[in-house]
Amino acid sequence: MNLLRKLFRKLFKKKEEVKKISAKKTKKITARALYISYYGTIPSGYVVYHKDGNKNHNHIRNLEAISRSELLKKNLKKKK
């Protein structure tokens, strides 16, 4: 738990910002924090993507950084 708090503090400048995170955002930020802790920074314009599509599956092997345009393409394929 302390590791997660340290990662959140890197992402947010003020402690109050961490407390205001909703449950939905926590899952998203947890994936980002895990990715950053393992691979380093996320390139500008990229997002952390769950390879299997399950946003609850925050295993490092299930996470990858992809561009927003790649994300759009993948989301469009899912909807068809």
Summary of the structure (lengths in Angstrom):
residues: 80
radius of gyration: 13.4
end to end distance: 39.5
largest distance: 42.0
contacts: 181
relative contact order: 0.13
helix: 59%
strand: 12%
